[in-house]
Amino acid sequence: MSEQTVASRLEKLGIVLPKASGPAAKYANYVLVNDLLFLAGKGPSGGPKGKLGKDYTTEEGYAFARQAGLEVLAVVQDALGSLDRVKRVVKVQGFIHAADHYEEIHKVLNGFSDLMFEVFGEEKGAHTRSVLGAAALRDQLPVVVDTIFQVEPE
């Protein structure tokens, strides 16, 4: 990304981050090890419940994955004080609560990946990823994403 800050990029995109969510049980919301920030799994806000391919369409799943991305960004900002400290999105692992026959799990996770490219640009937003269909997820969430970021030191 050029000289533009991530905050100005968010504003230009019309994105307002939610308040950072906390852990849903007894674990750390994030852990910083050297220059890597590991985040606990995050799902979409608002508490949607159900399966892709049964209760929701691929397009709705894409929107849920994007919402999970906003949750992730809010936690990263909370952890680092500024999203400008993100050097790179390193790894994304998406779990899609899917009906047995559902084959578009990769398209659902594109909602998260596209957001990372919009916010951080082509170079910093490029990441490796895995996407898995799941028979069940906590609280019956349709999508849960966990992530690793490389960060600049303070």
Secondary structure, DSSP 8 states (H G I E B T S, - for coil): --S--HHHHHHHHT---------SSSS-SEEEETTEEEEEEE--TT-----BTTTB-HHHHHHHHHHHHHHHHHHHHHHHS-GGGEEEEEEEEEEEEB-TT---HHHHHHHHHHHHHHHHHHHHH--EEEEEEES--GGG-SEEEEEEEEE---
